[in-house]
Every structure is written in C-alpha cells, then in structure tokens.
Amino acid sequence: MEDLKQELKEKIIAALKLADMTPSDIDNEAPLFGDGLGLDSIDALELMLLLEKNYGIRLQNPAEGKKVFVNIDTMAAYVAENRTR
C-alpha cells in the first residue's frame, strides 16, 4: 500500500504540474482540497482523469470524487479496491 501511495503522489504532482513539490511534501492524511494541498474543482477533474487513465477507474460524478479524494490514504484505499489495471 505504501508503494501505491508513493505512486499516487508522483502521478498527482505530474498531472497537476506541481513542479515545486516532491512526494514527501504531501502528507498521506492531509486534505487534498482546502487547507491541505489546496486543490480546486478543476484539479478534481484532473484526478478523475488520472484514475481512469492509470487504474481503469471511472468515477461517475464529482460527488463520488469527494469521498475518494479526501487524502492520499483514502485515494490509495479506493484504488487498491477498485482498480482494473
């Protein structure tokens, strides 16, 4: 699971072009939106595309994304349970 969390952090940094960040800058339990990483609704769409492209997971709507994209821990658990690739 730690490898998956590291992989997700790397993919998030690349997909969202967070050039000034490293995976170690992202706390597994810190919120991805708001006070944590500070992502917004456009970033949420990018994360949805990331899941579909890399893991074969298609989220049906942004509300579902809110449950998945709480933090790296929840995202990794969801990917581990639902990935098709």
C-alpha positions in Angstrom: 0.0 0.0 0.0 2.9 2.4 0.7 4.2 1.9 -2.9 0.7 2.8 -4.2 0.6 5.9 -2.1 4.0 7.0 -3.3 2.9 6.3 -6.9 -0.2 8.3 -6.5 1.7 11.3 -5.1 4.1 11.2 -8.1 1.2 11.0 -10.5 -0.7 13.8 -8.8 2.4 16.0 -8.9 2.9 15.3 -12.6 -0.8 15.6 -13.6 -1.3 18.9 -11.8 2.1 20.2 -12.7 3.1 20.9 -9.1 6.7 21.4 -10.1 7.8 22.8 -6.7 6.6 19.8 -4.8 8.0 16.4 -4.1 6.1 13.3 -2.9 7.5 13.8 0.6 5.8 17.2 0.7 2.4 15.5 0.6 1.2 14.1 3.9 -0.9 10.9 3.5 -3.5 12.2 5.9 -3.6 15.9 4.9 -6.7 17.0 3.0 -6.1 17.3 -0.8 -8.6 20.2 -1.0 -9.0 23.3 1.1 -6.4 23.8 3.8 -4.2 20.8 2.9 -2.8 20.6 -0.6 -5.2 23.4 -1.7 -6.6 21.7 -4.8 -9.8 23.0 -6.5 -12.6 21.7 -8.7 -10.5 21.8 -11.9 -7.9 19.7 -10.1 -10.6 17.2 -9.1 -11.4 16.7 -12.8 -7.7 16.1 -13.4 -7.6 13.5 -10.6 -10.7 11.7 -12.1 -8.9 11.5 -15.4 -5.7 10.2 -13.7 -7.7 7.4 -12.0 -9.3 6.4 -15.3 -6.2 6.6 -17.4 -3.8 4.8 -14.9 -6.1 2.5 -13.0 -9.1 1.9 -15.1 -11.4 3.5 -12.5 -14.2 5.7 -13.8 -15.9 7.9 -11.2 -19.4 8.7 -12.2 -19.7 12.1 -10.8 -17.8 14.7 -8.7 -19.7 13.9 -5.6 -18.2 10.4 -5.7 -14.8 12.1 -6.1 -15.3 14.0 -2.9 -15.4 10.7 -1.0 -12.3 9.3 -2.8 -10.2 12.4 -2.8 -10.2 13.2 0.9 -6.5 12.5 1.2 -3.8 10.1 -0.1 -4.9 7.4 2.3 -8.5 7.3 1.1 -7.4 7.6 -2.5 -5.0 4.7 -2.2 -7.5 2.5 -0.5 -10.1 3.2 -3.2 -7.6 2.5 -6.0 -6.5 -0.7 -4.3 -10.1 -1.9 -4.0 -11.4 -0.8 -7.4 -8.5 -0.8 -10.0 -8.9 -2.8 -13.1 -5.3 -2.3 -14.3 
